[in-house]
């Protein structure tokens, strides 16, 4: 049908709705050619999006984009599929972020292999619900196989262990989840259930009787999680969901510039809590010690062996959030960086990160298969006792057959293919770090381990001044703060300019674990995992960012007289 305009908007004319028409939408067209026609049209839309030249974002403003999607009432009558596809092309595809652009190096989202599009079509076509074997037959066994691969990646048990458990319906090697957040919540739900389980004195466990009764029964004044200040926000989400609250998540400082948990400060915090326990006359239950294998902001890895030791001392569950770094264990040398991860009771991984699968899929693996019982549940109508349902061991209900994509990807790439991808990412990381170190207008602010680099732009005169002041940091504390405030604003403006320019993209965050601590420093953040990016492109990116930064600094000095006073004061 032809399009028309209503209230200035281009809309499609509705078509007549009949029972026969509606039924046809749920079955294949009589002619396979008709279905293929739609498929070809759709693939053309996607292909055009990938091949489109230009920047990373469309030029449309947020206000204009909001104006496109402000229809209050749901459509009353059906519209032709082709018309809706054209609307998607015009209003959605056109204004989506081109994360596959080789100059997009700002987030953990990157290009994915084109075959993922085809796998997604299969997954949607099958429409399996992984909660129940009656709605997910073959796919349930695919999940178990994929979980076996992820478990083996972490724990490297002997072959007979996996032969015994890979398709054992009575246990679970882990969970397939929606994302890393749900994986972390799953792991900490398991930890709480273990910490306050049923006992011979008649307590039926926290899962039945709740946190208040659990604390009372075990004679504890509180339950706590221990994690570094670099811990993902999902840990606090877990705390609030599981009843210990955000305050039950104890944040431990990290080592300056290194961004790994400070083990000595962790021990000091534990000692302080125990002193408070003695005064209160009740102990604290340290439910979980959480290590990070690839922090979200800086990509650094905690001392996992040291954390495992502390978890043992505290009789606490040891969880490793390896949502970012877990997939890198395929890479040569990564296991050395993550030494101790095999001691974790649970580990989180994200397939949509370093396994290069599309958003989103998380994994939570259990070291001890019997721990799956702490998540076990059944129902009369869907998850039956004694069945082989995957949903018996999950905190989620309905789930799509999302693991088809990383499962197939591992087969298509193989370990060798992934190693090549990681080698490329490492080459990009080393190139970017080298470029930053060679140009004094950029300051490298972390020691990259897993492809995440934080840095900032500093004009020459501010760089020289700051270096001078940092020779006596205590004496010059106020001046250092004033200069850093200027640099912070300059990098905020630079980031906005980069986005407006739209030829490259890095992200921005704020971090306190630098040599300028405790001051919070605005930093730019680059992630070098895009397979489409080449080293020479990184030179172009920094060259442009330097040019923009210098121009912004000139304008700042010219247009803002207040800039002069902090500089003069600092001098």
PyMOL commands that set and color helices and strands:
alter all, ss='L'
color gray80, all
select helices_A, chain A and resi 19-24+32-51+62-68+81-91+93-95+115-126+133-135+137-155+159-165+180-195+206-218+233-241+246-248+263-280+304-314+326-330+334-337+341-343+369-375+390-393+403-438+460-472+477-501+535-559+562-570
alter helices_A, ss='H'
color red, helices_A
select strands_A, chain A and resi 3-6+9-12+174-177+220-228+249-252+283-292+317-321+346-350+362-366+442-444+452-457+507-511+521-527
alter strands_A, ss='S'
color yellow, strands_A
deselect
rebuild
show_as cartoon
